Amino acid sequence: MDKMKFSKTDTRRTVMALAVVTMFVATLGVGNVDAAASPVSLTSDKTSATVMVDDYIVATLTLDSSDSRYRNMDVFMWANWPSGVEWPHAFYNANGDELPGKVNDKGGIITLDKGSTGTVQLVIFCEGVCESGDTNSVQIYGKTDPQWYDGQTDSGTTSGCQTDSSCSDTTAASASSNVTNTVTISLTAATDYSSTVSGCTDSSTGDNNIYQGQTVLWDYTLTNTGYSEDSYTFDVTATSSIGAETGFWTLSAGLSDGKNLVGTSGTGASSAEASISVTPASDARPGTYNIELIVESNNGGPDAGCNFDVIVPEPDLEIKNTDITFSHNSAWINTNDKSQVITIYVDVRNNGGTIDSSGAKTNDIEVKFYIDGAQLGGVETIASLAHGEEVTISREWQPARAYDEDNEVGLSVVVKVDPSDAIDESDNNNNQGTQYFKVIRAKSSSPSFLMGFVALISAIAVAVLLSSYYRNRDLE
């Protein structure tokens, strides 16, 4: 083929123009990779992909050099990460060999024959900075550099060797300003098998107190965050910080072993809501316990779960002042020191647990009544008081004296529960209640002289009238 003739001036102008264009393209950067036209088009078999953690995906890239003016075409492949977080990657040829001609250990060159196509494999690894749940994107393009130009112009080679296969091109494709179109692949990192447990913080009672023999629920949600479908095994345990026995506690995860959930790649239920059920043994000692839920993947994924503390309180027996009531509002004592019989009622409750730290239970609980500081009758016994339970007991009382209206608000009536402190409690200051009852003395009345005199005169008058009546009757 004939060579095209150029003057020195034309050559100088051409070189300067190319330099200016090169600088201009360089300033455009990756954000405008199509700034200079390239005869090579780029396509990918993937526009999005999910990469498993500690695994990789392969994107097959096809390069098509439809322009047959070139004997050979070097294409420098490059991957740009707009997020600034670069996942490990490499370019390979169709034979699985890594592309040569890297720059800073990245990219690589593939050489296309005249007007031909080529295949490059981009392998992206999810490791290091890539973690499950991460998202990223990669922009792939090529910089093309023709080795020979059919218009008889050298491309960085000695003049006259366009047809000489021994000639080599001295222009690096990585420095070319001829850029292909850009292919973008969206990436999501995932694991085949992973799950999370959320919740476990709020109980059905609103606090972390639990009581012997009573069931409390803690809600939670199990979610399959893995890519693949998975099934699970559940285990709930209770442990004591002081080594208290927990073997007879009743614990349940609320989900049966073998529960199946789809992963992010499937359709259907990927999460399940349930409640951890905790029932302390009837003899559970007061203290702090830790409840742990363990969810095990049946396909080898890492365990998920949650744990939280619960508290078994000491007993707390209580009588408030307002728990003492009477059958009458007041009573009286007459001149013969006889008074009304009053019934005293008292409510007794247990706000705490049913067993103390020494093992004493809230059974056979003693209650005593006191009037004016003296015990009234014998000891009243309550068979048992569970948490939250309340009983009412009563005692009859016939007051022995009236209250002093000038110095007293009434006679003191005190009722005490567990007066001997046989049971250790969380609060011993609420074990008695006090009320005051008014007993009034009825005043005796003595007839006055006038009333007596009037009565005497009346009696005499009646006697005179009767006498006169019978005398006149006899005369008739």
C-alpha positions in Angstrom: 0.0 0.0 0.0 1.2 3.5 -0.8 2.2 5.8 2.0 0.4 9.1 2.5 2.7 12.2 2.1 2.9 14.8 4.8 5.1 17.9 5.0 7.0 18.6 8.2 4.7 21.4 9.0 1.6 19.2 8.6 3.3 16.6 10.7 4.1 19.1 13.4 0.5 20.4 13.4 -0.9 16.9 13.5 1.3 15.9 16.5 0.4 19.1 18.4 -3.3 18.5 17.7 -3.1 14.9 18.9 -1.3 16.1 22.1 -4.1 18.6 22.8 -6.8 16.0 22.2 -4.9 13.6 24.4 -4.7 16.1 27.3 -8.4 17.0 26.9 -9.5 13.4 27.1 -7.3 12.8 30.1 -9.0 15.6 31.9 -12.4 14.1 31.3 -11.5 11.1 33.5 -13.5 8.0 34.1 -16.7 9.9 34.4 -16.8 10.4 30.6 -15.1 7.3 29.3 -16.6 7.7 25.8 -14.9 11.0 25.2 -12.9 9.5 22.3 -14.4 7.1 19.9 -13.2 3.6 19.7 -13.8 1.0 17.0 -14.3 -1.6 19.7 -17.7 -2.1 21.4 -18.0 -3.8 24.8 -20.9 -5.9 26.2 -21.4 -8.0 29.3 -23.5 -11.0 30.2 -24.3 -9.4 33.5 -25.6 -6.0 34.6 -26.1 -7.1 38.2 -24.8 -9.9 40.4 -24.8 -11.3 43.9 -21.4 -12.3 45.2 -21.2 -14.7 48.0 -18.8 -13.8 50.9 -15.5 -15.6 50.4 -16.5 -16.5 46.9 -16.5 -14.8 43.5 -18.6 -14.2 40.3 -17.5 -14.2 36.7 -18.7 -11.6 34.2 -18.1 -12.5 30.6 -17.2 -9.5 28.5 -17.4 -9.5 24.7 -15.3 -7.1 22.6 -16.2 -6.6 19.0 -13.8 -4.8 16.6 -16.0 -4.3 13.7 -13.6 -1.8 12.1 -11.4 -3.9 9.8 -8.9 -1.2 9.1 -6.5 -2.5 11.7 -4.4 -5.6 11.5 -4.3 -5.9 15.4 -5.9 -4.0 18.2 -4.6 -3.9 21.7 -7.4 -3.3 24.3 -6.4 -2.4 27.8 -9.2 -3.5 30.1 -9.9 -1.5 33.2 -12.4 -1.6 36.1 -13.4 1.6 38.0 -15.2 1.6 41.4 -17.3 4.8 41.8 -17.9 4.2 45.5 -14.1 4.3 46.2 -14.3 0.9 47.7 -12.6 -1.5 45.4 -13.4 -5.2 45.7 -10.6 -7.6 44.6 -10.9 -8.4 40.9 -8.8 -9.5 37.9 -9.2 -9.9 34.1 -8.7 -13.4 32.4 -8.8 -14.5 28.8 -11.0 -17.3 27.5 -8.5 -19.9 28.5 -8.6 -18.8 32.1 -5.2 -17.1 32.0 -4.8 -13.7 33.6 -4.3 -10.9 31.1 -0.8 -9.5 30.7 0.2 -5.9 30.6 -1.1 -4.8 34.0 -0.6 -1.3 35.4 0.0 -1.2 39.1 -1.1 -4.8 39.2 -4.5 -4.0 37.7 -6.2 -4.2 34.4 -4.7 -6.2 31.5 -4.4 -6.3 27.7 -6.2 -8.5 25.2 -5.2 -8.3 21.5 -7.9 -8.6 18.8 -7.2 -9.7 15.3 -8.4 -7.5 12.4 -12.2 -7.0 12.5 -12.6 -9.8 15.0 -14.2 -10.3 18.5 -12.7 -11.4 21.7 -13.8 -12.6 25.2 -12.5 -11.4 28.5 -13.6 -12.7 31.9 -13.8 -10.3 34.8 -13.6 -12.2 38.1 -14.8 -10.3 41.2 -14.0 -11.6 44.6 -16.0 -10.9 47.9 -13.3 -10.8 50.6 -11.6 -8.3 52.7 -13.6 -5.1 52.4 -16.6 -7.0 51.0 -19.0 -8.1 53.7 -22.5 -9.6 53.6 -25.1 -7.0 52.9 -22.7 -4.6 51.1 -23.6 -3.1 47.8 -21.2 -1.8 45.2 -20.9 -1.1 41.5 -18.1 -1.4 38.9 -17.6 0.3 35.6 -15.7 -1.6 33.0 -14.2 -0.2 29.8 -11.2 -0.7 27.5 -8.6 1.6 26.1 -7.9 0.7 22.5 -4.6 1.2 20.6 -4.3 0.1 16.9 -0.9 -1.5 16.1 -1.3 -0.9 12.3 -3.4 1.6 10.4 -4.6 0.7 6.8 -4.1 4.3 5.8 -0.3 3.8 5.6 0.4 5.8 8.7 2.7 4.4 11.3 1.4 4.1 14.9 4.5 4.7 16.9 6.7 2.6 14.8 9.5 3.0 12.3 8.3 4.3 9.0 7.7 1.6 6.4 7.0 -1.4 8.5 3.3 -1.6 8.3 3.5 -4.9 6.4 6.5 -6.2 8.3 5.3 -8.6 11.1 8.7 -8.1 12.8 7.8 -4.5 13.6 6.5 -3.8 17.1 4.2 -1.0 18.3 5.8 1.2 21.0 2.5 2.9 22.0 1.0 1.5 25.3 -2.7 0.7 25.1 -3.1 1.8 28.8 -2.2 5.3 27.7 -4.6 5.4 24.8 -7.3 8.0 24.7 -9.5 5.9 22.6 -12.0 4.5 25.1 -14.8 1.9 24.5 -18.3 2.3 25.9 -18.7 1.6 29.6 -20.4 -1.4 31.1 -21.7 -1.1 34.6 -22.4 -4.1 36.9 -24.3 -3.6 40.2 -23.1 -5.9 43.0 -24.6 -7.2 46.2 -22.6 -9.2 48.7 -24.3 -12.0 50.5 -23.8 -15.3 52.3 -25.5 -18.5 51.4 -26.6 -19.1 55.0 -27.0 -16.3 57.6 -29.7 -15.1 59.9 -30.5 -12.5 62.5 -32.6 -12.4 65.6 -34.1 -9.0 66.6 -36.2 -8.1 69.6 -35.9 -10.0 72.9 -36.0 -6.7 74.8 -39.7 -6.3 75.8 -41.6 -8.8 77.9 -45.3 -9.3 78.0 -45.3 -7.8 81.6 -43.4 -4.7 80.7 -40.4 -5.5 82.9 -37.8 -8.2 83.6 -39.4 -9.6 86.8 -40.5 -13.2 86.7 -42.1 -15.2 89.4 -42.2 -18.9 90.4 -44.6 -20.9 88.3 -45.7 -17.9 86.2 -45.0 -17.7 82.5 -43.6 -14.5 80.8 -43.1 -14.0 77.1 -40.4 -12.1 75.2 -41.2 -11.4 71.5 -38.5 -11.7 68.8 -38.2 -12.0 65.0 -36.0 -14.5 63.2 -34.9 -13.4 59.7 -33.1 -15.4 57.0 -30.5 -12.9 55.7 -28.7 -15.5 53.6 -29.0 -15.9 49.9 -30.3 -19.5 50.1 -33.3 -21.2 51.8 -32.4 -22.5 55.3 -34.0 -24.3 58.2 -33.2 -23.9 61.9 -32.9 -25.6 65.3 -33.8 -23.8 68.5 -32.4 -23.9 72.0 -33.3 -21.8 75.1 -31.2 -22.0 78.3 -31.3 -20.2 81.7 -28.2 -19.7 83.8 -27.7 -18.1 87.2 -24.8 -15.8 88.1 -24.7 -17.5 91.6 -25.1 -21.0 90.3 -28.8 -21.4 91.4 -30.6 -24.5 90.0 -32.4 -23.9 86.7 -33.0 -27.5 85.6 -36.7 -27.4 86.4 -37.5 -24.2 84.6 -39.8 -24.5 81.6 -38.3 -22.7 78.5 -39.5 -22.6 74.9 -38.4 -20.8 71.7 -41.9 -20.6 70.4 -40.8 -22.1 67.0 -40.4 -25.8 66.3 -37.1 -27.3 65.1 -36.9 -27.5 61.3 -38.6 -24.1 60.8 -37.9 -23.2 57.2 -37.4 -19.7 55.7 -36.5 -18.6 52.2 -33.4 -16.5 51.5 -33.0 -13.3 49.6 -32.9 -15.2 46.3 -36.3 -16.7 46.8 -39.9 -15.6 47.3 -42.0 -16.3 50.3 -41.6 -15.9 54.0 -38.0 -14.9 55.0 -38.8 -14.0 58.6 -40.9 -15.5 61.4 -42.2 -13.8 64.6 -42.3 -15.8 67.8 -42.1 -15.5 71.6 -39.6 -17.0 74.0 -41.5 -18.5 76.9 -39.9 -18.5 80.4 -41.5 -20.2 83.4 -39.3 -20.4 86.6 -39.5 -23.5 88.7 -41.8 -23.3 91.8 -38.7 -23.3 94.0 -36.5 -20.9 92.0 -34.4 -18.8 94.3 -34.4 -15.0 94.1 -31.7 -13.5 92.0 -30.6 -12.5 88.4 -30.7 -15.1 85.7 -29.7 -14.9 82.0 -31.9 -16.3 79.3 -30.2 -17.2 76.0 -31.8 -18.1 72.7 -29.6 -19.9 70.2 -30.8 -20.4 66.6 -28.6 -22.9 64.7 -28.6 -23.1 60.9 -29.1 -26.6 59.7 -27.0 -25.9 56.6 -23.9 -24.7 58.4 -24.5 -21.0 58.7 -23.3 -19.1 61.8 -25.6 -19.2 64.9 -27.9 -16.4 65.6 -29.8 -15.5 68.8 -30.2 -13.1 71.7 -29.9 -13.1 75.5 -31.4 -11.0 78.3 -31.5 -10.9 82.1 -34.5 -11.7 84.2 -35.0 -11.1 87.9 -36.7 -13.4 90.4 -37.6 -11.1 93.3 -37.8 -11.8 97.0 -41.3 -12.1 98.6 -43.0 -8.8 99.4 -45.9 -9.2 101.9 -48.0 -6.1 102.3 -50.7 -4.5 104.4 -51.5 -0.9 103.7 -53.5 1.4 106.1 -56.3 1.4 103.7 -56.5 -2.4 103.7 -58.0 -2.3 107.2 -61.8 -1.7 107.4 -64.6 -2.2 110.0 -68.1 -3.5 110.0 -69.3 -0.2 111.8 -68.2 3.4 111.4 -68.1 3.7 115.3 -69.3 2.0 118.4 -70.5 2.8 121.9 -70.2 1.6 125.4 -73.1 1.9 127.8 -73.3 2.2 131.6 -73.0 -1.5 132.1 -69.7 -1.4 130.0 -71.4 -3.4 127.3 -70.4 -2.4 123.7 -71.2 -3.4 120.2 -69.2 -6.2 118.6 -67.0 -4.9 115.7 -65.6 -7.0 112.9 -62.1 -6.0 111.6 -61.3 -6.9 108.0 -57.8 -6.7 106.5 -56.5 -7.4 103.0 -53.1 -9.1 102.8 -51.2 -9.5 99.5 -47.9 -10.7 98.1 -46.2 -8.3 95.6 -43.0 -10.4 95.2 -41.9 -14.0 94.8 -43.0 -17.1 96.8 -39.6 -18.2 98.2 -36.8 -16.2 99.8 -33.1 -16.7 99.5 -33.0 -19.1 102.4 -35.7 -21.3 101.0 -38.5 -20.1 103.2 -41.8 -20.1 101.2 -44.8 -17.8 101.5 -46.8 -20.6 103.2 -48.5 -20.6 106.7 -48.1 -16.8 107.0 -48.8 -15.4 110.4 -51.0 -12.3 110.9 -51.6 -10.6 114.3 -54.1 -8.0 115.4 -53.3 -5.4 118.0 -55.7 -3.0 119.9 -54.1 -0.2 121.9 -50.8 -2.0 121.5 -52.1 -5.3 123.0 -52.6 -8.4 120.9 -56.2 -9.2 120.1 -56.8 -12.9 120.2 -54.5 -15.5 118.7 -52.5 -15.7 115.5 -54.3 -15.8 112.2 -52.6 -18.1 109.5 -52.8 -17.7 105.7 -52.1 -21.0 104.0 -50.2 -19.5 101.1 -49.8 -16.4 99.0 -48.5 -16.5 95.4 -47.3 -13.5 93.6 -50.1 -11.0 93.0 -52.5 -13.0 95.2 -54.6 -11.2 97.9 -56.7 -12.6 100.7 -59.0 -11.0 103.2 -59.1 -12.2 106.8 -61.2 -10.9 109.7 -61.3 -10.7 113.5 -64.2 -9.8 115.9 -63.6 -7.2 118.6 -65.7 -5.9 121.4 -64.1 -2.6 122.6 -63.3 -2.3 126.2 -63.0 1.4 126.5 -64.1 4.6 124.9 -61.6 6.9 123.2 -60.5 10.2 124.7 -62.1 12.8 122.5 -59.7 15.4 123.7 -56.5 13.5 123.2 -57.2 10.7 120.7 -58.4 10.3 117.2 -59.7 6.9 118.1 -58.4 3.5 119.4 -55.4 2.2 117.4 -56.0 -0.9 115.4 -52.8 -2.4 114.0 -52.5 -5.6 111.8 -49.1 -7.1 111.1 -48.2 -9.8 108.6 -45.2 -12.0 109.3 -44.6 -10.2 112.6 -41.6 -12.4 113.5 -39.9 -11.8 110.1 -39.8 -15.5 109.3 -39.6 -14.7 105.6 -36.9 -12.5 104.0 -38.5 -9.8 102.0 -37.5 -7.2 99.5 -39.4 -4.6 101.7 -40.1 -5.1 105.4 -41.5 -1.6 105.9 -44.9 -2.4 104.4 -45.9 -5.3 106.6 -48.4 -3.6 108.8 -51.3 -1.2 108.5 -52.9 1.1 111.1 -56.4 2.5 111.5 -58.2 4.4 114.3 -61.7 3.5 115.5 -64.0 5.7 117.6 -65.7 4.1 120.6 -68.1 6.4 122.4 -69.3 6.1 126.0 -73.1 6.6 126.4 -73.9 9.1 129.3 -76.2 7.9 132.2 -79.3 10.1 133.0 -80.7 10.9 136.6 -84.4 12.1 136.9 -84.6 15.7 138.2 -86.6 16.7 141.4 -89.2 18.5 139.3 -89.9 15.5 137.2 -90.1 13.4 140.4 -92.5 15.8 142.0 -94.7 16.0 139.0 -94.8 12.3 138.8 -95.8 12.0 142.5 -98.6 14.6 142.2 -99.9 12.8 139.1 -100.0 9.5 141.0 -101.8 11.1 143.9 -104.3 12.7 141.6 -105.0 9.4 139.9 -105.4 7.7 143.2 -107.9 10.4 144.5 -109.9 10.2 141.3 -110.1 6.5 141.5 -111.1 6.6 145.2 -113.9 9.2 144.5 -115.1 7.1 141.6 -115.6 3.9 143.7 -117.1 5.8 146.7 -119.8 7.4 144.6 -120.5 4.1 143.0 -121.0 2.5 146.4 -123.4 5.3 147.4 -125.5 4.8 144.5 
